[in-house]
Amino acid sequence: MMWHEGIEYEKGGLKYRVLSSQYCLSNIKGFRFESDLCCIYEDGTLVVKRGFEWNGATGVTDEVMRAECFHDMLYGFIEQGILPNTWAMRRKCDKLFYKLNRSGGMSWTRANIRYYGVRGFGGLFC
């Protein structure tokens, strides 16, 4: 079991598995989807539940797991058609990634590098 930036996780199927439910507030509003492992509500609340798996960062050390977890969940929603696959939606997801990285203690410079990385290449994965 590992603990980082307020998220309890372990190495699992994809790469990492959440061990205790997490939530965050986002500006992605007007959508509703609930499953056994993750949810998005109309008010922008996002929830990952125990057992949710994600693959973590691509080509970067895994330092801010919470940001990566929620970002992967949102891009999964885009892949599944739950959220629209548009430039504007991906930008909202990527902005949340940036904000979670910063609130987790990442420097402004590093958070911006990661933000522009997902802005430039994230669309290739959904």
MODELLER restraints for C-alpha pairs under 7 A, 6 or more apart:
rsr = mdl.restraints
at = mdl.atoms
rsr.add(forms.Gaussian(group=physical.xy_distance, feature=features.Distance(at['CA:1:A'], at['CA:9:A']), mean=5.95, stdev=0.5))
rsr.add(forms.Gaussian(group=physical.xy_distance, feature=features.Distance(at['CA:1:A'], at['CA:10:A']), mean=4.84, stdev=0.5))
rsr.add(forms.Gaussian(group=physical.xy_distance, feature=features.Distance(at['CA:2:A'], at['CA:8:A']), mean=5.83, stdev=0.5))
rsr.add(forms.Gaussian(group=physical.xy_distance, feature=features.Distance(at['CA:2:A'], at['CA:9:A']), mean=5.35, stdev=0.5))
rsr.add(forms.Gaussian(group=physical.xy_distance, feature=features.Distance(at['CA:2:A'], at['CA:10:A']), mean=5.76, stdev=0.5))
rsr.add(forms.Gaussian(group=physical.xy_distance, feature=features.Distance(at['CA:3:A'], at['CA:9:A']), mean=6.30, stdev=0.5))
rsr.add(forms.Gaussian(group=physical.xy_distance, feature=features.Distance(at['CA:4:A'], at['CA:65:A']), mean=6.48, stdev=0.5))
rsr.add(forms.Gaussian(group=physical.xy_distance, feature=features.Distance(at['CA:5:A'], at['CA:64:A']), mean=6.35, stdev=0.5))
rsr.add(forms.Gaussian(group=physical.xy_distance, feature=features.Distance(at['CA:5:A'], at['CA:65:A']), mean=6.86, stdev=0.5))
rsr.add(forms.Gaussian(group=physical.xy_distance, feature=features.Distance(at['CA:5:A'], at['CA:66:A']), mean=6.52, stdev=0.5))
rsr.add(forms.Gaussian(group=physical.xy_distance, feature=features.Distance(at['CA:5:A'], at['CA:104:A']), mean=5.81, stdev=0.5))
rsr.add(forms.Gaussian(group=physical.xy_distance, feature=features.Distance(at['CA:7:A'], at['CA:66:A']), mean=5.92, stdev=0.5))
rsr.add(forms.Gaussian(group=physical.xy_distance, feature=features.Distance(at['CA:8:A'], at['CA:18:A']), mean=6.09, stdev=0.5))
rsr.add(forms.Gaussian(group=physical.xy_distance, feature=features.Distance(at['CA:8:A'], at['CA:19:A']), mean=5.38, stdev=0.5))
rsr.add(forms.Gaussian(group=physical.xy_distance, feature=features.Distance(at['CA:8:A'], at['CA:20:A']), mean=6.02, stdev=0.5))
rsr.add(forms.Gaussian(group=physical.xy_distance, feature=features.Distance(at['CA:9:A'], at['CA:16:A']), mean=6.47, stdev=0.5))
rsr.add(forms.Gaussian(group=physical.xy_distance, feature=features.Distance(at['CA:9:A'], at['CA:17:A']), mean=5.31, stdev=0.5))
rsr.add(forms.Gaussian(group=physical.xy_distance, feature=features.Distance(at['CA:9:A'], at['CA:18:A']), mean=4.43, stdev=0.5))
rsr.add(forms.Gaussian(group=physical.xy_distance, feature=features.Distance(at['CA:9:A'], at['CA:19:A']), mean=4.99, stdev=0.5))
rsr.add(forms.Gaussian(group=physical.xy_distance, feature=features.Distance(at['CA:10:A'], at['CA:16:A']), mean=5.55, stdev=0.5))
rsr.add(forms.Gaussian(group=physical.xy_distance, feature=features.Distance(at['CA:10:A'], at['CA:17:A']), mean=5.28, stdev=0.5))
rsr.add(forms.Gaussian(group=physical.xy_distance, feature=features.Distance(at['CA:10:A'], at['CA:18:A']), mean=6.74, stdev=0.5))
rsr.add(forms.Gaussian(group=physical.xy_distance, feature=features.Distance(at['CA:11:A'], at['CA:17:A']), mean=6.04, stdev=0.5))
rsr.add(forms.Gaussian(group=physical.xy_distance, feature=features.Distance(at['CA:13:A'], at['CA:53:A']), mean=6.92, stdev=0.5))
rsr.add(forms.Gaussian(group=physical.xy_distance, feature=features.Distance(at['CA:14:A'], at['CA:53:A']), mean=6.10, stdev=0.5))
rsr.add(forms.Gaussian(group=physical.xy_distance, feature=features.Distance(at['CA:14:A'], at['CA:54:A']), mean=5.86, stdev=0.5))
rsr.add(forms.Gaussian(group=physical.xy_distance, feature=features.Distance(at['CA:14:A'], at['CA:55:A']), mean=5.35, stdev=0.5))
rsr.add(forms.Gaussian(group=physical.xy_distance, feature=features.Distance(at['CA:15:A'], at['CA:54:A']), mean=6.15, stdev=0.5))
rsr.add(forms.Gaussian(group=physical.xy_distance, feature=features.Distance(at['CA:15:A'], at['CA:55:A']), mean=4.74, stdev=0.5))
rsr.add(forms.Gaussian(group=physical.xy_distance, feature=features.Distance(at['CA:15:A'], at['CA:56:A']), mean=6.85, stdev=0.5))
rsr.add(forms.Gaussian(group=physical.xy_distance, feature=features.Distance(at['CA:16:A'], at['CA:53:A']), mean=5.50, stdev=0.5))
rsr.add(forms.Gaussian(group=physical.xy_distance, feature=features.Distance(at['CA:16:A'], at['CA:54:A']), mean=5.53, stdev=0.5))
rsr.add(forms.Gaussian(group=physical.xy_distance, feature=features.Distance(at['CA:16:A'], at['CA:55:A']), mean=6.17, stdev=0.5))
rsr.add(forms.Gaussian(group=physical.xy_distance, feature=features.Distance(at['CA:17:A'], at['CA:51:A']), mean=5.63, stdev=0.5))
rsr.add(forms.Gaussian(group=physical.xy_distance, feature=features.Distance(at['CA:17:A'], at['CA:52:A']), mean=5.58, stdev=0.5))
rsr.add(forms.Gaussian(group=physical.xy_distance, feature=features.Distance(at['CA:17:A'], at['CA:53:A']), mean=4.38, stdev=0.5))
rsr.add(forms.Gaussian(group=physical.xy_distance, feature=features.Distance(at['CA:17:A'], at['CA:54:A']), mean=6.67, stdev=0.5))
rsr.add(forms.Gaussian(group=physical.xy_distance, feature=features.Distance(at['CA:18:A'], at['CA:49:A']), mean=6.87, stdev=0.5))
rsr.add(forms.Gaussian(group=physical.xy_distance, feature=features.Distance(at['CA:18:A'], at['CA:50:A']), mean=5.11, stdev=0.5))
rsr.add(forms.Gaussian(group=physical.xy_distance, feature=features.Distance(at['CA:18:A'], at['CA:51:A']), mean=5.27, stdev=0.5))
rsr.add(forms.Gaussian(group=physical.xy_distance, feature=features.Distance(at['CA:18:A'], at['CA:52:A']), mean=5.38, stdev=0.5))
rsr.add(forms.Gaussian(group=physical.xy_distance, feature=features.Distance(at['CA:18:A'], at['CA:53:A']), mean=6.42, stdev=0.5))
rsr.add(forms.Gaussian(group=physical.xy_distance, feature=features.Distance(at['CA:19:A'], at['CA:50:A']), mean=4.81, stdev=0.5))
rsr.add(forms.Gaussian(group=physical.xy_distance, feature=features.Distance(at['CA:19:A'], at['CA:51:A']), mean=6.22, stdev=0.5))
rsr.add(forms.Gaussian(group=physical.xy_distance, feature=features.Distance(at['CA:20:A'], at['CA:49:A']), mean=6.45, stdev=0.5))
rsr.add(forms.Gaussian(group=physical.xy_distance, feature=features.Distance(at['CA:20:A'], at['CA:50:A']), mean=4.80, stdev=0.5))
rsr.add(forms.Gaussian(group=physical.xy_distance, feature=features.Distance(at['CA:21:A'], at['CA:48:A']), mean=5.57, stdev=0.5))
rsr.add(forms.Gaussian(group=physical.xy_distance, feature=features.Distance(at['CA:21:A'], at['CA:49:A']), mean=4.11, stdev=0.5))
rsr.add(forms.Gaussian(group=physical.xy_distance, feature=features.Distance(at['CA:21:A'], at['CA:50:A']), mean=5.11, stdev=0.5))
rsr.add(forms.Gaussian(group=physical.xy_distance, feature=features.Distance(at['CA:22:A'], at['CA:47:A']), mean=5.71, stdev=0.5))
rsr.add(forms.Gaussian(group=physical.xy_distance, feature=features.Distance(at['CA:22:A'], at['CA:48:A']), mean=5.32, stdev=0.5))
rsr.add(forms.Gaussian(group=physical.xy_distance, feature=features.Distance(at['CA:22:A'], at['CA:49:A']), mean=6.44, stdev=0.5))
rsr.add(forms.Gaussian(group=physical.xy_distance, feature=features.Distance(at['CA:23:A'], at['CA:45:A']), mean=6.90, stdev=0.5))
rsr.add(forms.Gaussian(group=physical.xy_distance, feature=features.Distance(at['CA:23:A'], at['CA:46:A']), mean=5.39, stdev=0.5))
rsr.add(forms.Gaussian(group=physical.xy_distance, feature=features.Distance(at['CA:23:A'], at['CA:47:A']), mean=4.32, stdev=0.5))
rsr.add(forms.Gaussian(group=physical.xy_distance, feature=features.Distance(at['CA:23:A'], at['CA:48:A']), mean=6.34, stdev=0.5))
rsr.add(forms.Gaussian(group=physical.xy_distance, feature=features.Distance(at['CA:24:A'], at['CA:45:A']), mean=5.87, stdev=0.5))
rsr.add(forms.Gaussian(group=physical.xy_distance, feature=features.Distance(at['CA:24:A'], at['CA:46:A']), mean=5.36, stdev=0.5))
rsr.add(forms.Gaussian(group=physical.xy_distance, feature=features.Distance(at['CA:24:A'], at['CA:47:A']), mean=6.74, stdev=0.5))
rsr.add(forms.Gaussian(group=physical.xy_distance, feature=features.Distance(at['CA:25:A'], at['CA:44:A']), mean=5.70, stdev=0.5))
rsr.add(forms.Gaussian(group=physical.xy_distance, feature=features.Distance(at['CA:25:A'], at['CA:45:A']), mean=4.57, stdev=0.5))
rsr.add(forms.Gaussian(group=physical.xy_distance, feature=features.Distance(at['CA:25:A'], at['CA:46:A']), mean=6.18, stdev=0.5))
rsr.add(forms.Gaussian(group=physical.xy_distance, feature=features.Distance(at['CA:26:A'], at['CA:44:A']), mean=4.85, stdev=0.5))
rsr.add(forms.Gaussian(group=physical.xy_distance, feature=features.Distance(at['CA:26:A'], at['CA:45:A']), mean=6.07, stdev=0.5))
rsr.add(forms.Gaussian(group=physical.xy_distance, feature=features.Distance(at['CA:26:A'], at['CA:96:A']), mean=6.71, stdev=0.5))
rsr.add(forms.Gaussian(group=physical.xy_distance, feature=features.Distance(at['CA:27:A'], at['CA:44:A']), mean=5.56, stdev=0.5))
rsr.add(forms.Gaussian(group=physical.xy_distance, feature=features.Distance(at['CA:28:A'], at['CA:44:A']), mean=4.97, stdev=0.5))
rsr.add(forms.Gaussian(group=physical.xy_distance, feature=features.Distance(at['CA:28:A'], at['CA:92:A']), mean=6.82, stdev=0.5))
rsr.add(forms.Gaussian(group=physical.xy_distance, feature=features.Distance(at['CA:29:A'], at['CA:42:A']), mean=5.04, stdev=0.5))
rsr.add(forms.Gaussian(group=physical.xy_distance, feature=features.Distance(at['CA:29:A'], at['CA:43:A']), mean=5.27, stdev=0.5))
rsr.add(forms.Gaussian(group=physical.xy_distance, feature=features.Distance(at['CA:29:A'], at['CA:44:A']), mean=4.49, stdev=0.5))
rsr.add(forms.Gaussian(group=physical.xy_distance, feature=features.Distance(at['CA:30:A'], at['CA:42:A']), mean=4.25, stdev=0.5))
rsr.add(forms.Gaussian(group=physical.xy_distance, feature=features.Distance(at['CA:30:A'], at['CA:43:A']), mean=6.65, stdev=0.5))
rsr.add(forms.Gaussian(group=physical.xy_distance, feature=features.Distance(at['CA:31:A'], at['CA:40:A']), mean=6.61, stdev=0.5))
rsr.add(forms.Gaussian(group=physical.xy_distance, feature=features.Distance(at['CA:31:A'], at['CA:41:A']), mean=5.92, stdev=0.5))
rsr.add(forms.Gaussian(group=physical.xy_distance, feature=features.Distance(at['CA:31:A'], at['CA:42:A']), mean=4.83, stdev=0.5))
rsr.add(forms.Gaussian(group=physical.xy_distance, feature=features.Distance(at['CA:32:A'], at['CA:40:A']), mean=5.29, stdev=0.5))
rsr.add(forms.Gaussian(group=physical.xy_distance, feature=features.Distance(at['CA:32:A'], at['CA:41:A']), mean=4.56, stdev=0.5))
rsr.add(forms.Gaussian(group=physical.xy_distance, feature=features.Distance(at['CA:32:A'], at['CA:42:A']), mean=5.45, stdev=0.5))
rsr.add(forms.Gaussian(group=physical.xy_distance, feature=features.Distance(at['CA:33:A'], at['CA:39:A']), mean=5.41, stdev=0.5))
rsr.add(forms.Gaussian(group=physical.xy_distance, feature=features.Distance(at['CA:33:A'], at['CA:40:A']), mean=5.29, stdev=0.5))
rsr.add(forms.Gaussian(group=physical.xy_distance, feature=features.Distance(at['CA:33:A'], at['CA:41:A']), mean=6.64, stdev=0.5))
rsr.add(forms.Gaussian(group=physical.xy_distance, feature=features.Distance(at['CA:34:A'], at['CA:40:A']), mean=6.57, stdev=0.5))
rsr.add(forms.Gaussian(group=physical.xy_distance, feature=features.Distance(at['CA:37:A'], at['CA:48:A']), mean=5.96, stdev=0.5))
rsr.add(forms.Gaussian(group=physical.xy_distance, feature=features.Distance(at['CA:37:A'], at['CA:49:A']), mean=4.84, stdev=0.5))
rsr.add(forms.Gaussian(group=physical.xy_distance, feature=features.Distance(at['CA:37:A'], at['CA:50:A']), mean=6.76, stdev=0.5))
rsr.add(forms.Gaussian(group=physical.xy_distance, feature=features.Distance(at['CA:37:A'], at['CA:51:A']), mean=6.43, stdev=0.5))
rsr.add(forms.Gaussian(group=physical.xy_distance, feature=features.Distance(at['CA:37:A'], at['CA:52:A']), mean=5.14, stdev=0.5))
rsr.add(forms.Gaussian(group=physical.xy_distance, feature=features.Distance(at['CA:38:A'], at['CA:47:A']), mean=5.41, stdev=0.5))
rsr.add(forms.Gaussian(group=physical.xy_distance, feature=features.Distance(at['CA:38:A'], at['CA:48:A']), mean=4.44, stdev=0.5))
rsr.add(forms.Gaussian(group=physical.xy_distance, feature=features.Distance(at['CA:38:A'], at['CA:49:A']), mean=5.72, stdev=0.5))
rsr.add(forms.Gaussian(group=physical.xy_distance, feature=features.Distance(at['CA:38:A'], at['CA:52:A']), mean=6.98, stdev=0.5))
rsr.add(forms.Gaussian(group=physical.xy_distance, feature=features.Distance(at['CA:39:A'], at['CA:46:A']), mean=5.77, stdev=0.5))
rsr.add(forms.Gaussian(group=physical.xy_distance, feature=features.Distance(at['CA:39:A'], at['CA:47:A']), mean=5.03, stdev=0.5))
rsr.add(forms.Gaussian(group=physical.xy_distance, feature=features.Distance(at['CA:39:A'], at['CA:48:A']), mean=6.65, stdev=0.5))
rsr.add(forms.Gaussian(group=physical.xy_distance, feature=features.Distance(at['CA:40:A'], at['CA:46:A']), mean=4.67, stdev=0.5))
rsr.add(forms.Gaussian(group=physical.xy_distance, feature=features.Distance(at['CA:40:A'], at['CA:47:A']), mean=6.47, stdev=0.5))
rsr.add(forms.Gaussian(group=physical.xy_distance, feature=features.Distance(at['CA:54:A'], at['CA:69:A']), mean=6.08, stdev=0.5))
rsr.add(forms.Gaussian(group=physical.xy_distance, feature=features.Distance(at['CA:54:A'], at['CA:72:A']), mean=6.27, stdev=0.5))
rsr.add(forms.Gaussian(group=physical.xy_distance, feature=features.Distance(at['CA:56:A'], at['CA:62:A']), mean=6.69, stdev=0.5))
rsr.add(forms.Gaussian(group=physical.xy_distance, feature=features.Distance(at['CA:56:A'], at['CA:68:A']), mean=5.58, stdev=0.5))
rsr.add(forms.Gaussian(group=physical.xy_distance, feature=features.Distance(at['CA:56:A'], at['CA:69:A']), mean=6.70, stdev=0.5))
rsr.add(forms.Gaussian(group=physical.xy_distance, feature=features.Distance(at['CA:57:A'], at['CA:68:A']), mean=6.31, stdev=0.5))
rsr.add(forms.Gaussian(group=physical.xy_distance, feature=features.Distance(at['CA:64:A'], at['CA:101:A']), mean=6.13, stdev=0.5))
rsr.add(forms.Gaussian(group=physical.xy_distance, feature=features.Distance(at['CA:64:A'], at['CA:104:A']), mean=6.48, stdev=0.5))
rsr.add(forms.Gaussian(group=physical.xy_distance, feature=features.Distance(at['CA:67:A'], at['CA:97:A']), mean=5.25, stdev=0.5))
rsr.add(forms.Gaussian(group=physical.xy_distance, feature=features.Distance(at['CA:67:A'], at['CA:100:A']), mean=5.04, stdev=0.5))
rsr.add(forms.Gaussian(group=physical.xy_distance, feature=features.Distance(at['CA:67:A'], at['CA:101:A']), mean=5.70, stdev=0.5))
rsr.add(forms.Gaussian(group=physical.xy_distance, feature=features.Distance(at['CA:71:A'], at['CA:93:A']), mean=6.36, stdev=0.5))
rsr.add(forms.Gaussian(group=physical.xy_distance, feature=features.Distance(at['CA:71:A'], at['CA:97:A']), mean=5.82, stdev=0.5))
rsr.add(forms.Gaussian(group=physical.xy_distance, feature=features.Distance(at['CA:74:A'], at['CA:93:A']), mean=6.49, stdev=0.5))
rsr.add(forms.Gaussian(group=physical.xy_distance, feature=features.Distance(at['CA:75:A'], at['CA:126:A']), mean=6.35, stdev=0.5))
rsr.add(forms.Gaussian(group=physical.xy_distance, feature=features.Distance(at['CA:77:A'], at['CA:83:A']), mean=5.53, stdev=0.5))
rsr.add(forms.Gaussian(group=physical.xy_distance, feature=features.Distance(at['CA:78:A'], at['CA:84:A']), mean=5.85, stdev=0.5))
rsr.add(forms.Gaussian(group=physical.xy_distance, feature=features.Distance(at['CA:78:A'], at['CA:85:A']), mean=5.51, stdev=0.5))
rsr.add(forms.Gaussian(group=physical.xy_distance, feature=features.Distance(at['CA:78:A'], at['CA:126:A']), mean=6.31, stdev=0.5))
rsr.add(forms.Gaussian(group=physical.xy_distance, feature=features.Distance(at['CA:79:A'], at['CA:126:A']), mean=4.82, stdev=0.5))
rsr.add(forms.Gaussian(group=physical.xy_distance, feature=features.Distance(at['CA:91:A'], at['CA:119:A']), mean=6.95, stdev=0.5))
rsr.add(forms.Gaussian(group=physical.xy_distance, feature=features.Distance(at['CA:94:A'], at['CA:115:A']), mean=6.33, stdev=0.5))
rsr.add(forms.Gaussian(group=physical.xy_distance, feature=features.Distance(at['CA:94:A'], at['CA:118:A']), mean=6.57, stdev=0.5))
rsr.add(forms.Gaussian(group=physical.xy_distance, feature=features.Distance(at['CA:94:A'], at['CA:119:A']), mean=6.58, stdev=0.5))
rsr.add(forms.Gaussian(group=physical.xy_distance, feature=features.Distance(at['CA:98:A'], at['CA:111:A']), mean=5.85, stdev=0.5))
rsr.add(forms.Gaussian(group=physical.xy_distance, feature=features.Distance(at['CA:98:A'], at['CA:115:A']), mean=5.60, stdev=0.5))
rsr.add(forms.Gaussian(group=physical.xy_distance, feature=features.Distance(at['CA:101:A'], at['CA:111:A']), mean=6.02, stdev=0.5))
rsr.add(forms.Gaussian(group=physical.xy_distance, feature=features.Distance(at['CA:102:A'], at['CA:108:A']), mean=6.82, stdev=0.5))
rsr.add(forms.Gaussian(group=physical.xy_distance, feature=features.Distance(at['CA:102:A'], at['CA:111:A']), mean=6.33, stdev=0.5))
